Amino acid sequence: MATEKKEKKDDKGYQLREKRESGDVLIADEVVAIIAGLAATEVEGVAKMSGNITKELVAKLGIKNLSKGVKVLVNPPEVSVILTLVLKYGCNIPDVSKTVQTKVKSAIETMTGLTVTEVNIRISGVAISDEETK
């Protein structure tokens, strides 16, 4: 079954068409951001994602935001990603960043069919203790 990539985008995401008679599949941009965030946090050396002050306040209220520290720019069939990370003290920043870029690119492309054009990494801090990773 050949996948025909969609050329239509609305405010909530983009569509993939697998077969016209079976309907549309709509994937929200937020889902792409969550995929990127989860893939990044699986990499050894990443302590946590870093977000803006609003997202930090929401997190303190106990509301989990799985796309914290992730910005995606979707222009089907391409997507670019910006990740803001806090790394663990002592890790090799270039190596961890390269691993994150590879893992995020692979996860998004495998799960959505989009082509990832770039994964930009911003290091916003270094976690020295385990307490700082929460």
The first five atom37 places (N, CA, C, CB, O) and aatype in JSON, in Angstrom:
{
  "aatype": [12, 0, 16, 6, 11, 11, 6, 11, 11, 3, 3, 11, 7, 18, 5, 10, 1, 6, 11, 1, 6, 15, 7, 3, 19, 10, 9, 0, 3, 6, 19, 19, 0, 9, 9, 0, 7, 10, 0, 0, 16, 6, 19, 6, 7, 19, 0, 11, 12, 15, 7, 2, 9, 16, 11, 6, 10, 19, 0, 11, 10, 7, 9, 11, 2, 10, 15, 11, 7, 19, 11, 19, 10, 19, 2, 14, 14, 6, 19, 15, 19, 9, 10, 16, 10, 19, 10, 11, 18, 7, 4, 2, 9, 14, 3, 19, 15, 11, 16, 19, 5, 16, 11, 19, 11, 15, 0, 9, 6, 16, 12, 16, 7, 10, 16, 19, 16, 6, 19, 2, 9, 1, 9, 15, 7, 19, 0, 9, 15, 3, 6, 6, 16, 11],
  "atom_mask": [
    [1, 1, 1, 1, 1],
    [1, 1, 1, 1, 1],
    [1, 1, 1, 1, 1],
    [1, 1, 1, 1, 1],
    [1, 1, 1, 1, 1],
    [1, 1, 1, 1, 1],
    [1, 1, 1, 1, 1],
    [1, 1, 1, 1, 1],
    [1, 1, 1, 1, 1],
    [1, 1, 1, 1, 1],
    [1, 1, 1, 1, 1],
    [1, 1, 1, 1, 1],
    [1, 1, 1, 0, 1],
    [1, 1, 1, 1, 1],
    [1, 1, 1, 1, 1],
    [1, 1, 1, 1, 1],
    [1, 1, 1, 1, 1],
    [1, 1, 1, 1, 1],
    [1, 1, 1, 1, 1],
    [1, 1, 1, 1, 1],
    [1, 1, 1, 1, 1],
    [1, 1, 1, 1, 1],
    [1, 1, 1, 0, 1],
    [1, 1, 1, 1, 1],
    [1, 1, 1, 1, 1],
    [1, 1, 1, 1, 1],
    [1, 1, 1, 1, 1],
    [1, 1, 1, 1, 1],
    [1, 1, 1, 1, 1],
    [1, 1, 1, 1, 1],
    [1, 1, 1, 1, 1],
    [1, 1, 1, 1, 1],
    [1, 1, 1, 1, 1],
    [1, 1, 1, 1, 1],
    [1, 1, 1, 1, 1],
    [1, 1, 1, 1, 1],
    [1, 1, 1, 0, 1],
    [1, 1, 1, 1, 1],
    [1, 1, 1, 1, 1],
    [1, 1, 1, 1, 1],
    [1, 1, 1, 1, 1],
    [1, 1, 1, 1, 1],
    [1, 1, 1, 1, 1],
    [1, 1, 1, 1, 1],
    [1, 1, 1, 0, 1],
    [1, 1, 1, 1, 1],
    [1, 1, 1, 1, 1],
    [1, 1, 1, 1, 1],
    [1, 1, 1, 1, 1],
    [1, 1, 1, 1, 1],
    [1, 1, 1, 0, 1],
    [1, 1, 1, 1, 1],
    [1, 1, 1, 1, 1],
    [1, 1, 1, 1, 1],
    [1, 1, 1, 1, 1],
    [1, 1, 1, 1, 1],
    [1, 1, 1, 1, 1],
    [1, 1, 1, 1, 1],
    [1, 1, 1, 1, 1],
    [1, 1, 1, 1, 1],
    [1, 1, 1, 1, 1],
    [1, 1, 1, 0, 1],
    [1, 1, 1, 1, 1],
    [1, 1, 1, 1, 1],
    [1, 1, 1, 1, 1],
    [1, 1, 1, 1, 1],
    [1, 1, 1, 1, 1],
    [1, 1, 1, 1, 1],
    [1, 1, 1, 0, 1],
    [1, 1, 1, 1, 1],
    [1, 1, 1, 1, 1],
    [1, 1, 1, 1, 1],
    [1, 1, 1, 1, 1],
    [1, 1, 1, 1, 1],
    [1, 1, 1, 1, 1],
    [1, 1, 1, 1, 1],
    [1, 1, 1, 1, 1],
    [1, 1, 1, 1, 1],
    [1, 1, 1, 1, 1],
    [1, 1, 1, 1, 1],
    [1, 1, 1, 1, 1],
    [1, 1, 1, 1, 1],
    [1, 1, 1, 1, 1],
    [1, 1, 1, 1, 1],
    [1, 1, 1, 1, 1],
    [1, 1, 1, 1, 1],
    [1, 1, 1, 1, 1],
    [1, 1, 1, 1, 1],
    [1, 1, 1, 1, 1],
    [1, 1, 1, 0, 1],
    [1, 1, 1, 1, 1],
    [1, 1, 1, 1, 1],
    [1, 1, 1, 1, 1],
    [1, 1, 1, 1, 1],
    [1, 1, 1, 1, 1],
    [1, 1, 1, 1, 1],
    [1, 1, 1, 1, 1],
    [1, 1, 1, 1, 1],
    [1, 1, 1, 1, 1],
    [1, 1, 1, 1, 1],
    [1, 1, 1, 1, 1],
    [1, 1, 1, 1, 1],
    [1, 1, 1, 1, 1],
    [1, 1, 1, 1, 1],
    [1, 1, 1, 1, 1],
    [1, 1, 1, 1, 1],
    [1, 1, 1, 1, 1],
    [1, 1, 1, 1, 1],
    [1, 1, 1, 1, 1],
    [1, 1, 1, 1, 1],
    [1, 1, 1, 1, 1],
    [1, 1, 1, 1, 1],
    [1, 1, 1, 0, 1],
    [1, 1, 1, 1, 1],
    [1, 1, 1, 1, 1],
    [1, 1, 1, 1, 1],
    [1, 1, 1, 1, 1],
    [1, 1, 1, 1, 1],
    [1, 1, 1, 1, 1],
    [1, 1, 1, 1, 1],
    [1, 1, 1, 1, 1],
    [1, 1, 1, 1, 1],
    [1, 1, 1, 1, 1],
    [1, 1, 1, 1, 1],
    [1, 1, 1, 0, 1],
    [1, 1, 1, 1, 1],
    [1, 1, 1, 1, 1],
    [1, 1, 1, 1, 1],
    [1, 1, 1, 1, 1],
    [1, 1, 1, 1, 1],
    [1, 1, 1, 1, 1],
    [1, 1, 1, 1, 1],
    [1, 1, 1, 1, 1],
    [1, 1, 1, 1, 1]
  ],
  "atom_positions": [
    [[0.84, -1.16, 0.0], [0.0, 0.0, 0.0], [0.9, 1.23, 0.0], [-0.96, -0.01, 1.21], [1.58, 1.51, 0.99]],
    [[0.9, 1.96, -1.08], [1.75, 3.14, -1.23], [1.17, 4.3, -0.43], [1.91, 3.52, -2.72], [-0.04, 4.5, -0.4]],
    [[2.05, 5.05, 0.21], [1.61, 6.19, 0.99], [1.75, 7.45, 0.15], [2.43, 6.32, 2.3], [2.82, 7.75, -0.38]],
    [[0.67, 8.18, 0.02], [0.68, 9.44, -0.68], [0.77, 10.52, 0.38], [-0.58, 9.62, -1.61], [-0.16, 10.68, 1.17]],
    [[1.86, 11.26, 0.4], [2.04, 12.28, 1.43], [1.13, 13.45, 1.14], [3.51, 12.73, 1.51], [0.95, 13.84, -0.02]],
    [[0.56, 14.0, 2.15], [-0.42, 15.06, 2.0], [0.24, 16.4, 1.74], [-1.28, 15.14, 3.23], [1.38, 16.64, 2.12]],
    [[-0.5, 17.24, 1.09], [-0.04, 18.58, 0.8], [-0.9, 19.61, 1.5], [-0.03, 18.84, -0.7], [-0.79, 20.8, 1.22]],
    [[-1.76, 19.17, 2.41], [-2.71, 20.07, 3.07], [-2.38, 20.17, 4.55], [-4.15, 19.58, 2.86], [-2.17, 19.15, 5.21]],
    [[-2.33, 21.38, 5.07], [-2.06, 21.58, 6.48], [-3.12, 22.5, 7.03], [-0.64, 22.16, 6.71], [-3.5, 23.49, 6.4]],
    [[-3.6, 22.18, 8.23], [-4.51, 23.09, 8.9], [-3.88, 23.52, 10.22], [-5.91, 22.43, 9.14], [-2.69, 23.28, 10.43]],
    [[-4.64, 24.14, 11.1], [-4.1, 24.65, 12.36], [-3.7, 23.55, 13.33], [-5.1, 25.54, 13.02], [-2.95, 23.81, 14.27]],
    [[-4.17, 22.34, 13.12], [-3.93, 21.28, 14.08], [-2.91, 20.25, 13.64], [-5.2, 20.6, 14.39], [-2.52, 19.42, 14.45]],
    [[-2.47, 20.26, 12.41], [-1.51, 19.27, 11.98], [-1.51, 19.08, 10.48], [0.0, 0.0, 0.0], [-1.98, 19.94, 9.73]],
    [[-0.98, 17.94, 10.06], [-0.94, 17.63, 8.65], [-1.58, 16.26, 8.44], [0.52, 17.65, 8.11], [-1.75, 15.5, 9.4]],
    [[-1.92, 15.96, 7.21], [-2.59, 14.7, 6.91], [-1.71, 13.8, 6.06], [-3.91, 14.96, 6.2], [-0.93, 14.27, 5.23]],
    [[-1.84, 12.51, 6.29], [-1.24, 11.5, 5.43], [-2.39, 10.74, 4.79], [-0.28, 10.53, 6.22], [-3.34, 10.39, 5.48]],
    [[-2.33, 10.49, 3.51], [-3.36, 9.69, 2.85], [-2.74, 8.38, 2.43], [-3.96, 10.44, 1.61], [-1.77, 8.34, 1.67]],
    [[-3.31, 7.29, 2.94], [-2.82, 5.98, 2.54], [-3.7, 5.41, 1.43], [-2.79, 5.02, 3.73], [-3.18, 4.84, 0.46]],
    [[-4.99, 5.55, 1.55], [-5.95, 5.17, 0.52], [-7.11, 6.14, 0.62], [-6.43, 3.67, 0.68], [-7.66, 6.33, 1.7]],
    [[-7.47, 6.73, -0.46], [-8.55, 7.72, -0.44], [-9.85, 7.13, 0.09], [-8.78, 8.27, -1.83], [-10.56, 7.81, 0.83]],
    [[-10.17, 5.9, -0.25], [-11.43, 5.33, 0.17], [-11.46, 4.98, 1.66], [-11.73, 4.1, -0.64], [-12.54, 4.78, 2.22]],
    [[-10.31, 4.9, 2.3], [-10.31, 4.55, 3.73], [-10.28, 5.77, 4.64], [-9.13, 3.67, 4.04], [-10.4, 5.62, 5.85]],
    [[-10.14, 6.96, 4.09], [-10.19, 8.17, 4.9], [-8.84, 8.81, 5.12], [0.0, 0.0, 0.0], [-7.81, 8.32, 4.64]],
    [[-8.85, 9.9, 5.86], [-7.64, 10.67, 6.13], [-7.07, 10.33, 7.51], [-7.94, 12.17, 6.05], [-7.79, 9.93, 8.42]],
    [[-5.77, 10.49, 7.62], [-5.09, 10.38, 8.91], [-4.51, 11.76, 9.2], [-3.97, 9.25, 8.9], [-3.72, 12.29, 8.42]],
    [[-4.89, 12.32, 10.32], [-4.41, 13.65, 10.71], [-3.49, 13.5, 11.91], [-5.6, 14.62, 11.04], [-3.89, 12.96, 12.94]],
    [[-2.26, 13.97, 11.77], [-1.29, 13.92, 12.86], [-1.02, 15.35, 13.3], [0.03, 13.18, 12.43], [-0.56, 16.18, 12.5]],
    [[-1.3, 15.65, 14.55], [-1.09, 16.99, 15.08], [0.4, 17.3, 15.21], [-1.79, 17.15, 16.45], [1.2, 16.41, 15.46]],
    [[0.75, 18.56, 15.04], [2.13, 18.99, 15.21], [2.64, 18.62, 16.61], [2.27, 20.5, 14.97], [3.8, 18.29, 16.79]],
    [[1.74, 18.7, 17.6], [2.09, 18.37, 18.98], [2.57, 16.91, 19.09], [0.87, 18.6, 19.9], [3.45, 16.61, 19.9]],
    [[2.0, 16.03, 18.29], [2.42, 14.63, 18.29], [3.85, 14.5, 17.79], [1.46, 13.77, 17.43], [4.63, 13.73, 18.35]],
    [[4.19, 15.23, 16.75], [5.56, 15.23, 16.23], [6.52, 15.74, 17.31], [5.67, 16.1, 14.94], [7.62, 15.2, 17.47]],
    [[6.11, 16.77, 18.04], [6.94, 17.31, 19.11], [7.12, 16.29, 20.24], [6.31, 18.61, 19.67], [8.21, 16.17, 20.8]],
    [[6.06, 15.57, 20.58], [6.15, 14.55, 21.63], [7.09, 13.43, 21.21], [4.75, 13.98, 21.95], [7.9, 12.96, 22.02]],
    [[7.0, 13.0, 19.96], [7.91, 11.97, 19.46], [9.36, 12.43, 19.6], [7.59, 11.62, 17.98], [10.22, 11.68, 20.05]],
    [[9.61, 13.67, 19.22], [10.97, 14.22, 19.31], [11.45, 14.28, 20.75], [11.02, 15.62, 18.68], [12.58, 13.9, 21.05]],
    [[10.59, 14.75, 21.65], [10.97, 14.87, 23.06], [11.26, 13.53, 23.71], [0.0, 0.0, 0.0], [12.23, 13.39, 24.45]],
    [[10.41, 12.55, 23.44], [10.62, 11.22, 24.01], [11.89, 10.58, 23.47], [9.42, 10.31, 23.71], [12.65, 9.96, 24.23]],
    [[12.14, 10.72, 22.17], [13.35, 10.15, 21.58], [14.6, 10.8, 22.18], [13.34, 10.34, 20.05], [15.59, 10.11, 22.44]],
    [[14.56, 12.11, 22.39], [15.72, 12.81, 22.94], [16.03, 12.38, 24.37], [15.49, 14.32, 22.9], [17.19, 12.21, 24.73]],
    [[14.99, 12.2, 25.18], [15.22, 11.86, 26.59], [15.68, 10.42, 26.78], [13.96, 12.1, 27.39], [16.12, 10.06, 27.87]],
    [[15.57, 9.6, 25.75], [16.07, 8.23, 25.83], [17.58, 8.14, 25.66], [15.39, 7.38, 24.77], [18.18, 7.09, 25.93]],
    [[18.21, 9.22, 25.23], [19.65, 9.23, 24.99], [20.41, 9.41, 26.3], [20.04, 10.36, 23.99], [20.09, 10.3, 27.09]],
    [[21.39, 8.56, 26.53], [22.24, 8.66, 27.73], [22.99, 9.99, 27.69], [23.24, 7.45, 27.82], [23.62, 10.33, 26.68]],
    [[22.93, 10.72, 28.77], [23.59, 12.03, 28.85], [22.59, 13.17, 28.86], [0.0, 0.0, 0.0], [22.93, 14.29, 29.26]],
    [[21.35, 12.91, 28.42], [20.31, 13.94, 28.47], [19.64, 13.84, 29.84], [19.25, 13.77, 27.3], [19.05, 12.82, 30.18]],
    [[19.73, 14.92, 30.61], [19.12, 14.94, 31.94], [17.63, 15.21, 31.83], [19.79, 16.0, 32.83], [16.82, 14.53, 32.45]],
    [[17.27, 16.21, 31.03], [15.86, 16.56, 30.85], [15.74, 17.57, 29.72], [15.26, 17.13, 32.16], [16.72, 18.1, 29.21]],
    [[14.48, 17.8, 29.35], [14.18, 18.83, 28.37], [14.02, 20.14, 29.14], [12.89, 18.48, 27.53], [13.65, 20.15, 30.31]],
    [[14.3, 21.23, 28.47], [14.16, 22.53, 29.1], [13.12, 23.32, 28.34], [15.51, 23.29, 29.14], [13.11, 23.33, 27.11]],
    [[12.22, 23.99, 29.08], [11.16, 24.75, 28.42], [11.16, 26.19, 28.85], [0.0, 0.0, 0.0], [12.02, 26.64, 29.6]],
    [[10.15, 26.92, 28.35], [10.02, 28.31, 28.75], [9.33, 28.4, 30.11], [9.23, 29.11, 27.7], [8.92, 27.37, 30.66]],
    [[9.21, 29.57, 30.67], [8.7, 29.76, 32.02], [7.25, 29.28, 32.15], [8.79, 31.22, 32.42], [6.89, 28.73, 33.2]],
    [[6.42, 29.46, 31.14], [5.04, 28.99, 31.2], [5.0, 27.48, 31.34], [4.26, 29.43, 29.95], [4.25, 26.94, 32.15]],
    [[5.81, 26.79, 30.54], [5.84, 25.33, 30.61], [6.4, 24.86, 31.95], [6.68, 24.76, 29.47], [5.96, 23.83, 32.47]],
    [[7.35, 25.6, 32.51], [7.91, 25.24, 33.81], [6.83, 25.36, 34.9], [9.13, 26.13, 34.15], [6.75, 24.51, 35.78]],
    [[6.02, 26.42, 34.84], [4.95, 26.6, 35.83], [3.89, 25.51, 35.71], [4.3, 27.98, 35.66], [3.4, 25.0, 36.72]],
    [[3.54, 25.14, 34.48], [2.57, 24.07, 34.26], [3.1, 22.77, 34.84], [2.27, 23.91, 32.75], [2.35, 22.0, 35.44]],
    [[4.4, 22.5, 34.66], [5.01, 21.27, 35.18], [4.96, 21.25, 36.71], [6.46, 21.15, 34.71], [4.75, 20.19, 37.3]],
    [[5.13, 22.38, 37.33], [5.09, 22.45, 38.8], [3.69, 22.18, 39.33], [5.57, 23.81, 39.28], [3.53, 21.77, 40.49]],
    [[2.67, 22.4, 38.5], [1.3, 22.12, 38.89], [0.96, 20.63, 38.72], [0.34, 22.97, 38.08], [-0.15, 20.2, 39.03]],
    [[1.92, 19.87, 38.23], [1.71, 18.44, 38.09], [1.17, 18.01, 36.75], [0.0, 0.0, 0.0], [0.81, 16.85, 36.56]],
    [[1.09, 18.94, 35.8], [0.6, 18.6, 34.48], [1.81, 18.27, 33.62], [-0.24, 19.77, 33.85], [2.67, 19.12, 33.39]],
    [[1.88, 17.03, 33.14], [3.01, 16.61, 32.32], [2.88, 17.15, 30.91], [3.12, 15.08, 32.29], [1.84, 17.0, 30.27]],
    [[3.93, 17.78, 30.44], [3.95, 18.28, 29.07], [5.07, 17.54, 28.35], [4.16, 19.85, 29.03], [6.25, 17.86, 28.53]],
    [[4.7, 16.57, 27.53], [5.69, 15.73, 26.87], [6.42, 16.42, 25.73], [5.04, 14.5, 26.36], [7.39, 15.89, 25.2]],
    [[5.96, 17.6, 25.35], [6.65, 18.32, 24.27], [7.47, 19.49, 24.81], [5.64, 18.82, 23.24], [7.91, 20.35, 24.05]],
    [[7.67, 19.52, 26.11], [8.45, 20.58, 26.75], [9.85, 20.64, 26.14], [8.53, 20.35, 28.28], [10.52, 19.61, 26.01]],
    [[10.29, 21.83, 25.77], [11.62, 22.01, 25.21], [11.75, 21.63, 23.76], [0.0, 0.0, 0.0], [12.86, 21.51, 23.24]],
    [[10.62, 21.44, 23.08], [10.64, 21.03, 21.68], [9.82, 22.01, 20.85], [10.09, 19.58, 21.51], [8.71, 22.37, 21.23]],
    [[10.39, 22.43, 19.74], [9.65, 23.24, 18.78], [9.79, 22.55, 17.43], [10.17, 24.73, 18.73], [10.89, 22.25, 16.98]],
    [[8.65, 22.3, 16.78], [8.7, 21.7, 15.45], [8.08, 22.66, 14.44], [7.95, 20.33, 15.44], [7.1, 23.34, 14.72]],
    [[8.68, 22.69, 13.28], [8.17, 23.48, 12.17], [7.84, 22.49, 11.06], [9.21, 24.57, 11.69], [8.73, 22.0, 10.37]],
    [[6.54, 22.2, 10.89], [6.1, 21.21, 9.92], [5.65, 21.92, 8.65], [4.97, 20.34, 10.49], [4.77, 22.77, 8.68]],
    [[6.28, 21.55, 7.55], [5.9, 22.02, 6.23], [5.93, 20.8, 5.32], [6.87, 23.17, 5.71], [6.91, 20.57, 4.61]],
    [[4.84, 20.0, 5.35], [4.84, 18.69, 4.68], [5.41, 18.74, 3.28], [3.45, 18.14, 4.63], [5.1, 19.66, 2.52]],
    [[6.24, 17.79, 2.93], [6.56, 16.57, 3.67], [7.81, 16.7, 4.54], [6.73, 15.43, 2.71], [8.45, 15.7, 4.84]],
    [[8.16, 17.92, 4.94], [9.38, 18.13, 5.72], [9.07, 18.7, 7.09], [10.33, 19.05, 4.98], [8.03, 19.32, 7.31]],
    [[10.0, 18.48, 8.02], [9.88, 19.02, 9.36], [11.27, 19.38, 9.87], [9.18, 18.01, 10.33], [12.23, 18.67, 9.61]],
    [[11.36, 20.49, 10.59], [12.61, 20.83, 11.28], [12.29, 20.91, 12.77], [13.24, 22.19, 10.74], [11.18, 21.27, 13.17]],
    [[13.27, 20.56, 13.58], [13.08, 20.43, 15.02], [14.12, 21.27, 15.75], [13.16, 18.96, 15.46], [15.28, 21.31, 15.35]],
    [[13.69, 21.93, 16.82], [14.59, 22.63, 17.73], [14.36, 22.04, 19.11], [14.35, 24.2, 17.71], [13.25, 22.07, 19.63]],
    [[15.42, 21.49, 19.72], [15.35, 20.9, 21.05], [16.18, 21.71, 22.02], [15.83, 19.44, 21.02], [17.31, 22.09, 21.71]],
    [[15.63, 21.99, 23.18], [16.37, 22.67, 24.24], [16.58, 21.65, 25.36], [15.61, 23.95, 24.76], [15.62, 21.17, 25.96]],
    [[17.85, 21.33, 25.63], [18.19, 20.24, 26.54], [19.02, 20.7, 27.73], [18.94, 19.18, 25.79], [19.76, 21.68, 27.67]],
    [[18.87, 19.95, 28.81], [19.78, 20.03, 29.95], [20.52, 18.7, 29.94], [19.02, 20.3, 31.34], [19.91, 17.63, 29.98]],
    [[21.84, 18.77, 29.88], [22.65, 17.55, 29.84], [23.23, 17.22, 31.2], [23.76, 17.69, 28.82], [23.35, 18.09, 32.07]],
    [[23.58, 15.97, 31.38], [24.22, 15.53, 32.63], [25.67, 15.98, 32.64], [24.12, 13.99, 32.79], [26.36, 15.96, 31.62]],
    [[26.12, 16.39, 33.82], [27.49, 16.83, 33.99], [28.45, 15.68, 33.64], [27.74, 17.33, 35.43], [28.23, 14.54, 34.05]],
    [[29.48, 15.99, 32.91], [30.51, 15.01, 32.58], [30.33, 14.34, 31.23], [0.0, 0.0, 0.0], [31.23, 13.65, 30.76]],
    [[29.19, 14.54, 30.6], [28.98, 13.91, 29.29], [29.69, 14.72, 28.21], [27.45, 13.78, 28.97], [30.0, 15.89, 28.4]],
    [[29.95, 14.07, 27.09], [30.57, 14.73, 25.95], [29.46, 15.41, 25.14], [31.39, 13.71, 25.07], [28.67, 14.73, 24.49]],
    [[29.4, 16.72, 25.19], [28.29, 17.46, 24.58], [28.16, 17.19, 23.08], [28.48, 18.94, 24.83], [27.05, 16.93, 22.62]],
    [[29.25, 17.25, 22.29], [29.09, 16.97, 20.85], [28.58, 15.55, 20.57], [30.41, 17.17, 20.14], [27.75, 15.36, 19.68]],
    [[29.07, 14.55, 21.32], [28.63, 13.17, 21.1], [27.16, 12.98, 21.46], [29.49, 12.22, 21.92], [26.41, 12.37, 20.71]],
    [[26.75, 13.51, 22.61], [25.36, 13.38, 23.04], [24.45, 14.11, 22.05], [25.16, 13.94, 24.47], [23.39, 13.6, 21.69]],
    [[24.85, 15.28, 21.62], [24.04, 16.06, 20.68], [23.86, 15.31, 19.36], [24.68, 17.43, 20.42], [22.76, 15.27, 18.81]],
    [[24.92, 14.72, 18.85], [24.86, 13.96, 17.59], [23.94, 12.75, 17.74], [26.27, 13.51, 17.16], [23.16, 12.45, 16.84]],
    [[24.03, 12.06, 18.88], [23.16, 10.91, 19.13], [21.71, 11.34, 19.2], [23.57, 10.2, 20.42], [20.83, 10.67, 18.65]],
    [[21.44, 12.45, 19.88], [20.07, 12.98, 19.96], [19.55, 13.31, 18.56], [20.01, 14.24, 20.87], [18.43, 12.94, 18.22]],
    [[20.35, 13.99, 17.77], [19.94, 14.36, 16.42], [19.57, 13.12, 15.59], [21.05, 15.14, 15.71], [18.53, 13.09, 14.92]],
    [[20.41, 12.1, 15.66], [20.17, 10.87, 14.9], [18.91, 10.15, 15.38], [21.37, 9.94, 15.02], [18.1, 9.71, 14.57]],
    [[18.75, 10.04, 16.7], [17.61, 9.32, 17.26], [16.29, 10.05, 16.98], [17.8, 9.13, 18.78], [15.29, 9.41, 16.64]],
    [[16.27, 11.36, 17.13], [15.06, 12.15, 16.89], [14.67, 12.07, 15.41], [15.28, 13.62, 17.31], [13.5, 11.86, 15.08]],
    [[15.65, 12.23, 14.54], [15.39, 12.15, 13.09], [14.79, 10.8, 12.73], [16.68, 12.4, 12.29], [13.8, 10.72, 12.0]],
    [[15.39, 9.74, 13.23], [14.92, 8.39, 12.93], [13.5, 8.14, 13.46], [15.87, 7.37, 13.52], [12.67, 7.57, 12.77]],
    [[13.24, 8.58, 14.7], [11.93, 8.35, 15.31], [10.82, 9.07, 14.55], [11.94, 8.82, 16.77], [9.78, 8.48, 14.27]],
    [[11.04, 10.33, 14.2], [10.02, 11.09, 13.49], [9.78, 10.51, 12.11], [10.43, 12.57, 13.39], [8.64, 10.34, 11.7]],
    [[10.86, 10.21, 11.38], [10.7, 9.69, 10.03], [10.03, 8.32, 10.02], [12.05, 9.61, 9.34], [9.2, 8.05, 9.16]],
    [[10.38, 7.47, 10.98], [9.79, 6.14, 11.05], [8.31, 6.19, 11.4], [10.53, 5.29, 12.07], [7.5, 5.49, 10.81]],
    [[7.96, 7.03, 12.37], [6.59, 7.05, 12.86], [5.62, 7.89, 12.02], [6.58, 7.56, 14.26], [4.42, 7.61, 12.0]],
    [[6.12, 8.91, 11.32], [5.21, 9.81, 10.61], [5.35, 9.79, 9.1], [5.42, 11.2, 11.08], [4.42, 10.16, 8.38]],
    [[6.5, 9.36, 8.6], [6.73, 9.4, 7.16], [7.22, 10.74, 6.67], [0.0, 0.0, 0.0], [7.48, 10.9, 5.47]],
    [[7.35, 11.71, 7.56], [7.89, 13.02, 7.18], [9.41, 12.92, 7.02], [7.53, 14.1, 8.24], [10.04, 12.02, 7.56]],
    [[9.98, 13.85, 6.28], [11.43, 13.94, 6.13], [11.93, 15.02, 7.07], [11.84, 14.24, 4.66], [11.51, 16.17, 6.98]],
    [[12.83, 14.66, 7.98], [13.4, 15.62, 8.91], [14.59, 16.3, 8.23], [13.83, 14.93, 10.26], [15.57, 15.64, 7.88]],
    [[14.48, 17.61, 8.05], [15.54, 18.35, 7.37], [16.65, 18.78, 8.32], [14.96, 19.56, 6.68], [17.8, 18.89, 7.92]],
    [[16.28, 19.03, 9.58], [17.29, 19.42, 10.56], [16.78, 19.2, 11.97], [17.7, 20.87, 10.36], [15.58, 19.32, 12.25]],
    [[17.72, 18.89, 12.86], [17.43, 18.79, 14.29], [18.46, 19.68, 14.97], [17.48, 17.28, 14.82], [19.62, 19.31, 15.1]],
    [[18.02, 20.86, 15.4], [18.91, 21.8, 16.07], [18.84, 21.6, 17.57], [18.54, 23.26, 15.7], [17.76, 21.45, 18.14]],
    [[20.01, 21.6, 18.2], [20.12, 21.37, 19.64], [20.58, 22.65, 20.31], [21.09, 20.2, 19.94], [21.54, 23.29, 19.88]],
    [[19.89, 23.01, 21.38], [20.31, 24.14, 22.24], [20.51, 23.57, 23.63], [19.24, 25.32, 22.24], [19.6, 22.98, 24.2]],
    [[21.69, 23.75, 24.18], [22.0, 23.29, 25.53], [21.73, 24.46, 26.47], [23.49, 22.77, 25.66], [22.39, 25.49, 26.39]],
    [[20.75, 24.28, 27.37], [20.38, 25.38, 28.27], [20.95, 25.21, 29.67], [18.88, 25.5, 28.35], [20.84, 26.11, 30.5]],
    [[21.56, 24.05, 29.94], [22.11, 23.85, 31.27], [22.78, 22.5, 31.41], [0.0, 0.0, 0.0], [22.74, 21.65, 30.52]],
    [[23.41, 22.35, 32.57], [24.06, 21.1, 32.93], [23.56, 20.68, 34.31], [25.63, 21.24, 32.9], [23.62, 21.46, 35.26]],
    [[23.07, 19.46, 34.41], [22.58, 18.94, 35.69], [23.74, 18.28, 36.42], [21.4, 17.92, 35.49], [24.34, 17.33, 35.91]],
    [[24.05, 18.78, 37.6], [25.17, 18.26, 38.36], [24.73, 17.1, 39.25], [25.81, 19.37, 39.2], [25.5, 16.16, 39.45]],
    [[23.53, 17.16, 39.78], [23.05, 16.1, 40.67], [21.78, 15.48, 40.11], [22.8, 16.65, 42.09], [21.16, 16.02, 39.2]],
    [[21.39, 14.33, 40.68], [20.17, 13.65, 40.27], [18.93, 14.5, 40.55], [20.05, 12.3, 40.97], [17.93, 14.39, 39.84]],
    [[18.98, 15.34, 41.57], [17.85, 16.2, 41.91], [17.53, 17.17, 40.78], [18.13, 16.98, 43.2], [16.37, 17.53, 40.58]],
    [[18.55, 17.59, 40.05], [18.35, 18.57, 39.0], [17.77, 17.96, 37.73], [19.66, 19.24, 38.68], [17.4, 18.7, 36.81]],
    [[17.67, 16.65, 37.66], [17.13, 16.01, 36.46], [15.62, 15.85, 36.52], [17.78, 14.67, 36.26], [15.01, 15.41, 35.55]],
    [[15.02, 16.2, 37.64], [13.56, 16.04, 37.79], [12.82, 17.28, 37.43], [13.19, 15.64, 39.2], [11.59, 17.32, 37.49]]
  ]
}
